[in-house]
Amino acid sequence: MTMRSLLRARRLAPVAFIGTLVLFLASGSAGAAGGPIQVRAIDATGTSTTIDVVNSGSATPSSLRVSIDGDAVANPTAQSFTDAQVGTDVMVVLDNARSSGNGAVQIAKEELTRLAPGHDGITTLGVVTIGNGATLTVPSSVSMDTVSGSASDIAPGGNPALWDGIVKAANTLGSDTSTSHQIVLITAAGDAGSAHSLTDAQTALLASHSVLHVFALSGGSPDVGDLTGLVQQAGGSVQSGNSDLLGTQLDKIATQISHQYRITVPSHSGGRDDLASLHISWGGNQASASYRLDQYLSGTSALAPISNTDTLWVRLSSSTLVKWLIVLLGMASVGMLFYSLAMLASRSGDGLDFALRHYDGTTEEDNEAATQADDIANKGIAASAAVSKVQFLRKAVAVTGDLAQRQGALQKIEDLLERADLPLRPAEALFFYAATVVVVALAALVLSGNPLILLMMVLIALLVPNFVVKFRAKSRRKKFVAQLPDMLQLLSGTLRAGYSIAQGMEAVSTEVDGPMGRELRRVMVESRLGRPLEEALDAAAERTQSEDFGWAVMAIRIQREVGGNLAELLMTVAETMVQRERLRRDVASLTAEGRMSAYILGCLPPGIAAVICVTNKEYILRLTQDTIGWTLIIAAVVSMLVGFLWMNKIIKIEI
């Protein structure tokens, strides 16, 4: 594998990790969704737990299997709602606004017979009209003749009060849990004049434990996205088509009502806040749900199943052994932290800088700044020595270094650490980087148990250290470049005073502090150990990634080969660098407005989206409820990125 392919693979590694995790989560949630069995409500408030389901497949009692928290329930019983004497109250919300048209309203009135009381387990039937406001036109009745007579006067008129109609139907059905509540909405247009909001309709549905079935008439403009969100919260179905298909869809709703069953199992032990996981297998169909003990829950959102990973996290977070292990690991981490700080505070005499101290011309008396730089280097060596003295850490660092060496990444890490001036060996830095990611992942797993938070924290742990090191290296390079003209002027002055290039370099290294002084002192140490001065300077230019310093080194090399006035040459190079820096700053000031415009325009769309999410969440969430909305979101993000990169390219001028 070449280095270029290796770098590409390392760039794609985070994407592959995220994709794998997303596929894993998607497969886990898909598996938990189950088959055509729909869990509508779970009542765990009594001595036994009742589970109301809709099973459109085989309902042979002998094939029923129920498990709670992975434990099979012995001898679960199942009865149809009719046998269990559980009634079903149906309330039809009929859109009779002018936009629906007389034909659609008349067809809807005729098709109400498909939901006639006394058939398919339906106990009562009522009608709420939403033209000219929500009105209980037909009170709940056990007689289809009464319903047909009261509905005969329904005619088109007014604007649709959609949310008011749903709230009216839910409040009429009430919150009695002894009967099943079904709301059938027939609409052809969006809301236009309700006193209630979408949130009020959702609250009313959940409070009445009602299931919502929606039939959106084609040719109009119903709020299908909002209605789909309501169905996802309360349970039910969403269908669309012309008036001719209305009867077929009402028959399907009636069939679902006739296939309602009540499963009874012994109550699961635990407190009120305990969460139980339910799995049902019946006639080849499966369903999963979750519920809280000693509570009555209904609706799809309240009974959402726990994924396999969630169950594992919940068990891990509730395990006493895991908690004690976390405490022990925390204590060990604190002890290692204090040990590392103690080793950093003490001077070490076995480092390379200490062994070569006699070859370095700087002492505490000569230059205090040079001594401080040496102290930092020695403390870095001490930190490395502290790591090497711990048997476990030494083995872990060795294994990490071997893996990185085989992958060809060790040299790249070493170069990055040198540019950032971090006193760590590559294997140690890689080990601490991996350990940080693991610790952050475990902390997020234990503290939150949320897969999204876990993924976010892992990404932060992966990206932040690399960003910090590169930022430190970039900042150090800027300081180095800023010091370069002054250093060249000082070097030129020493040459004019009669010093040789090596003597002048050594004299300048004692006068300059910061990254420039540290690099020059390293160059002089390498020169004393036998490395040619030009090679040591080239290595410093490569470490700092400074083209200006590389040109200065090239000038020194050429002068030493062909001769000439090096002092005057260095002064000219320094003046040129000063002029280039001045021009660079002029360009930066002239393009400041464009850069600020690019930043503002780049942050404006996500900022507005965040504000809308806070002030009117339902409004913006409509984009996430169908394919067109997601397409628009992706197109907007791509367009925003292209525009930002385009503006950034325009205002970025190379000097």
N, C-alpha and C positions, 0 to 999 in steps of 0.2 A: 504494500500500500504506500503510495507517495504521500509527501507531506501535504500537498494541495488537496488530495482526496480525503486525507485525515482531517484537515481543517474544515472541509465541507461537511464531513460526517459529524464533527463536533458541533457545528452550527445547527445541523438538523436534529441533533440529539434532543434538545428541549422540545422541539415540535413533535418528534416521535413520542416522547414521554407524555406530552399533553394529549396527543391523539389516542394513545393507548389507554390513558386514564379515562378519557371521555367515552371511548368505546366500551371500556369495562363498566363504567357507571351506567351507560345506556343499556348494555346487556343485562346488568343486574336489575334495573328498574323494569325492563321489558319482561323479564322472567317473573317478576312479582306481580305484574298486572293480571295474569291469569287469562281464562277463556271467557265464554259467553255468560258465566254466572256473574251477576251484579249484586254486590252487598249493599243494601239500602239503609239499614239501621241495625244497631247493636244496643241492647238494653242489658247492662250489667249491674243494675241497681238492686236486684232481688236475690233470692237464694239460688236461683238458676239464671243463666245467661241466655237470652233469646236473640237470635240472629235472623233478620228479615232479608231474604234474598229473592232474586228473580232468576229462575233457571229455565231457559228456553229449550234445553236438551232433555235427556232422559232423567226422570225423577224417581227412579226405583230406590226405595229406602235402603235396600241392602248394599247399594253401591256408594252410599254416603260415607265419607271419611273427613273427620275434623281433627285438626291439631292446633294446640295453643302453645306458643313459645317452643315449638319443636316437639312437644309431647302429645302423643295421640290421645284423643278423648274416647273413652269407652262408651259404646252404645249411645251415640247421639240420635235424637228423634227428630223427625221432620214431618210437618203437616202443611197442607195447603191452607191459605187464608180462610177458605170456606169451611174446612174441617175445624180449624182452630177458632172459628167464629170471630175472625178479624175482618171488619168492614173496610171498604175502600170508598172514600169520598172524592169525587171528581168535580173540579171546577174549571169550566171552559172560559178563557179570556178571548173574546171575539172582537177583532178589529172591524168595526162598522163605520169607520171614518169615510169621508167622501173619496179619498184617494183609493180605497179598496174597490169601489164600484159596486153597483147593485147586484150584478151577476154573482160575484164572489160571495157576497153576504148571503144571498138566497141559497147558494149551494151549501155553504157552511151550516145554515139552519137545517137544511134537509139531512145532512150527514150526521147531525147530532144523535140520530137514532142508533148509530153504531156504538155509542157509549151509554146505551139505555140502562137504567137501574134494573137490577135483578138478573143481569146477564154478565158472564165473565167475572163474577165476583164483585161487581160494582154495586155499591149500596145506595149512594145518592148522587145526583147530578145537578149542577147549577151553572149559570151563565153570568159573566160580567162583561159588559160592553164598554168600550173605551172611546167611542166617538162622543164628542162634547163632554169629556170627562169620564171618569170611571164610575159606572153605575151597576149595582147588583140587579140586573134586569130579571133574572130567574133565580129566586132563592133555592137553596138545596132541597131537592124533592126526591122521593122514592118512586114517583110515578112519571113515566115518560110522557103520558098524555098531558100531565100538568106542565111539564117542561116545554112541550111543543106548543101548548096554548099560550104560555107566557112569552115564548120567543117569537110568536107570529108577528108581533108588531115591531120587531127590530128592523130598522131601515138605515141606509147610509146617511151620514151627516156629521159635520164638525171635523176637528183635527184629532189624531190619535193621542191619547194620554197613556202611553205604553206602561211606564213605570207605576203610575197610579193604579192601573188595572191589575198588575201583578201584586202590588201591596194590598189592594182591596180583596183579591181572591185569597191571598195568604191569611189575611186577618179574618176573613169569613170562615175559613176552614179551622182556624184556631190552632192551639198547640197541644191538643190531646194526642198522646202517643198510643192510645188503645186502638186507633184506626189508622189506615194508610191514607195519606193525602197526595192527590195527583192534580197538578195544574196543567192544562192543555192550552197553549197559546197559539192562536191563529192570527197572523199579522201580515200586512202587506207594506207597511211603511215604518219609518223610525219614529221615535218619540217627538212630539211637537206640542208641548204645553202641559207637561205633568208638573204637579207641585212637589212630587218626590223625585229623588235622584236614583241613579243606578245602584249606588251603595244602599239606599233605603230599600230598594227591591231585593237586593241580596240579603240584607238583614232580616227582612220579613219572611223570605223563603226559608232561611235557616231556623228562624224562631218557630215557624209552623211545621217544621220537619217535612216540607213538601218536596215532591219530585216534579221537575219541570220538563214538559215535552213541548218542543217548538216546531211549528210548521210555518215556514216563511214562503208566502205566495210569491211566485216569480212575476216580474213585470213591475214591481214596486221597488222600494228602497228600504227594506227592514234593517235594523241594527243587528245583523247576524253575528258580528264580532262580539258585541256586548252580550248578546243572548247566549252565545256559545260559552262565554266566561261564566255566566250564571249557571248553565247546565253543568259545567265542570265543577262548580262549587256544590250544587245541590243534588246532582245526579239527574238522569233522564236521557233525552235524545234530541237531536236537531235534524230536521229534514226540510227540504225545499222542493218546490215544484209548482205546477199550475193547479187550478181549482179541480181539474179532473182527477188528480192524484190524491186529493184530500181524503176521500173515503178509504182508499187503500192504506194510507198512513194512520188513520184513526183505527182501522182494524188491527194494525200492528201494535198500537198502543193498548187496545183492548186485550190482545193476546198476551202482552207483557203483564197486564194486570191479572189475567187468569192464571199466569205461571208464577205467582208470588207464593213463597213458602216461608214458614217460620221454623227454624231449627232451634232446638233446646238442648243445652249442654250444662253440666254442673258449673257453678261459679268458680272462677280462678282466684286463688288466694293472693292477697297483696293489699297494699294501701291505696288510697284514693289517687295518688299521683303516679302509681305504677302503670307502665305502658305494656300492653300485651300484644303479641303478634298472632294473628289468626290465619289459618290456611284451610281452605275447603276444596275437596276433590269429590265430584259427584257426577257419575255417568260419563266419565271421560273429560269433563270440563273442570276447570280449576279457577280459583279466585283467592286473593290474599287481601288482608286488611289489618288495621291496627286499631286498638281502642283502649280507653282508660277505664280502670276498674272502678266500680261504684258510680258509673255515669251512663247517661243515655246519649248516644251519638248517632247522627244521621247525616247524609250527604257525602259526596265523593271526597271532598277536601278533608273533612273531619275523620274519615275512615281510610285515608291514604295509607297504603301498605308501607312497612319498613323494609328498605332494601337489605340485602344480605350484609353489605358492608356496614350499614347502620347498626344492625343487630350485633355484629362483632364489636363495633366501637362501644355500644352501650354496655355490653358484657365486660369488655376490658375496663371501661371507666368505673364500673361497679364492683370490680374484683378487688378483694382485700389484698391479695398477693401482689397485684399490679400496683396498687397504691403504695404498699410498703417498698416495692422495688423502685418506684419513682422517688420516694423519700430517701432511700439509700443512695441512689444515683445523684440526687441533689446534694446530699452531704458530701459525697466523694468529689463532686465538681467544686464545691466550695473549698474543700481541703486542698485540691489541686490548684485552685486559684491563689490561695494564700501561699502555697509552696512556690508557685511561679513568681509571685510578687517578691517573696523573700529572696529568691535566687537572682531576680533582676536588681534588687537593691544591693547585692554584694558583688564585688569585683572578682572577675575570674582571671587566673593566670595561665590558663592553658589554651587561650585563643590564638589565632594567627596574628592578629594585630599586636597582641602583647609580645609574641615571640619576635616580631619584626620591629619592635619599638626603637631599637638602637639605630636602625637604618633610616628612620624618619627624622628629619631635621627639626621638627617642631616640638617644643616642650611647653610646660605650663608657664615658665618664665618668659619664653619667647612670644607666645601668643595664646591668650586665654580662649579665644574662639576655636582654635585648632584643638585644644585640649577637650573642650566640650564636645566637639565632633567625635574625637576618639573615645570619649566616655560613652557616647551613644552607641558607637560600633561595638565597644567591649561589652556593653550591657546586652546588645543583640546576640553576641557570641555566648554570653552567660545564659541567655534564655535558651539558646540552642543546646548548650551544655546541660541545662536543667532538664530539658526534654530527654536528652540522651542518657541521663542517669536513672530515669525511671524505666524499669525493665519492660513494663507493658507498653508504654508509649514508644520506647525504642523499637520494639518489634512491630507495632502498628505503623510507625513511620517508615520502617524498612519495607514492609509489605506494600504500603502505598507508593513509595518511591520505585519499587520494582515494577509495579503495574504501570505507573506513568512512564517509566523508562522504556518498557516494551512498546507502549503506544506512541512513543516519540514526543511526548508532551513536556518532558522534564526541562529541556533546554528552553523552550518557550516560556515556561513559568519562571525559570531563573532569570531570563532577560527582563521579564516584566517586573519582577521583584527588585532587580538592580535599578531599573528606571524609576521605580517608586521609592527607592532608598529604604527598603524594609529589611531589617536584620533577621531574615529567616531563610533557612535552606528550602529549596523547592519541595522536597518530600514533606517537610514539616508543614509548609503552607498548604499543600494539597491535603494532608491529613486533617489539619484543623478546619479546612474548608468543608471537607466531607463530614466531619464530626458536627460542625455547626448546622449543616442541612439536616442531619439525622436528629439532632436535639430539637431543632425548631419543628420538624415534622411530628416528633413524639409529643411535644408540648401542645401543638395545635390539635393533635388527635385526642389527647386526654382532656384538655380544657374545653374544646368546643364540640368535637365529634361530628362536625359539619364537613362534608367532602369539599365544598366550595372554599371554605376557610382554610382547610388543609392544603388544597391546591394553591391557593393564593399565598399562603405562608411559605410553602416550598419554593414557589417561583421567586418570592422576595429573597429567601435565603440563597437561592442559586445566583441571582442577578446582582444583589447589593454588594457582596464582597468584590466581585469583579469590577463593578462600577467604581467602588471606592479606590481600589488599587490603580485603575486607569486614570481616575480623576487626580489622584496624588501624583502619578507620573507626569500627567499633562501640566499640572501646576508647577512641579519641579522643573520641567523643561522650559516653561515660560520664565521662571526666575533665572534659569541658567542663561537663556538668550538675552534677557534684560541686562545681565551682568557682563555680557561678552564685550561690548564696546569699551567699557571702562577697563576691563582686563587687558585688552589689546593695547590701549593707550599706556597703561602701566608697564606692560612688557616692552613696548616701543621705547619708553623712557629709560628702562634698565639697559637696553641695548645701546642707546645713545651714551649712557654713562660708562660703557666699556665692558659690560657683562657679556658672557657667551649666552647662547640661547638656553642652554640647560641651567646656567646660573640665574639667568633672568626669570626663567619659569619657576625655579625654586623660590626666588625672592618674592615673586608675585603670589605664589601659593600661600605664603605666610601672611600676606596682607589682605587677602580676599577671603571673606567668609561665605556662608551659604553653600548652595550646590556647586558653584564654580570653584570655590576653595577646596571643597572635598574632592572633586574630580581631579584638580591639579595635583593635590597631595598624593592621590592614588597613582597618577601618572609618574610622579617622581619616585615613589616607592618601587614601581615596576621597572623604572629605568635603572635604579640602583641594583636591582636583582638581575640585570643583564638584558632586559628587553629593549630593543632600539626605541629611541624617543619618538620617532615618527609612528611606529606601530602602536605605542601606548596612547599617543594622541588620537590616532584613528579609532582605537577601541573606545576612547572616551566619547568621540563624536558619534559612534554607533550606539553607545549606551544612552546618550542623551537625545539621540535622534534630532540633532541640530544641524541643518544644512549650512547655516552661517559658520558654525565652528568647523565644519568639514572644509569649507572654503579657506578658512584661516589656516588650517593644517596643511591644505594643499599648497597654499602660498609659502608656508615655511619649508615644505618639502622641495618645492621648485627652487626656492632661493638657495637652499643648501646644496642643490645639484648644479645650478648654473651661476650662482653668485648674485650679487646686487646688494642694494641698501635695504636690508630687512626691516629696519626701524621705520623708514619712510613708507615701505609697503604696508606694514601693519597699521600705521596711522591712517593710510588711505582706506584700507579695508574697514577700520573702525568708523571713519567718517561716512563711508558708504552705508554701513549698517545703521548708523544713526538716521541718515536721510531716508532709508527704506522704512524704518520704524515710524518716522514722522509721517511719511506718505501713507503707511498702513493705518495710522490713527486718523488721518484726515479722511480716508475712505470710510472708516468705521463710523465717523461722525456724520458723513454725508448719507450713508445708508441706514442710519439709526431709525429714521421714520419708516422706511420699508421693512426693516426687521421687526419693529414694533407692530406694524400692521399685519405682518405674517403671523406673529404670535397671537395677536388679538383675534384675527379671523380664524386661526386654527383652534383656539380655545372656545370661541363663541358657540358653535353648534353643540358640543358636549355640555357646555355650561348651561345653555338654554334648556337642553333635554333634562339636566339634573334639576333645574328649577321647576320645570313642569312636573317632573316625578314627585316633587315635594308638594306642590300646590294643587295639582289635578292629576293624580296617578292614573285614574281610569281613562283619561283622555289619551295619554301617550301609550298605555298598555294595549290599546286597540291595534297598534302596529304589530304586536307579537302574537296575535290571535289567528292569523292566516298567512298563507304563503306570500301574498302580495306585500303585506306589511314587512315581512322579513327581507324580501327582495329590495324594497325601498330602503330599509336600514342598511343593508350591505352596500347598495349603490351609493348612499349618502356617505358612508365611511370611506369607501374607495375614492369617491370624488374629493372628499375633504383631504385625504392623504396626498392625492395627486396635486391638488391645488397648493397645499402647504409646501410640498417638495419643489414645485415649480417656482413659487415665490422665493423660496430659500435659494434656489439655483440662480435666480435673477440677481438677488442682492448680494450674493457671495462673489467677491472679486479677488482673484489671486494676485498677490503682489510679488 
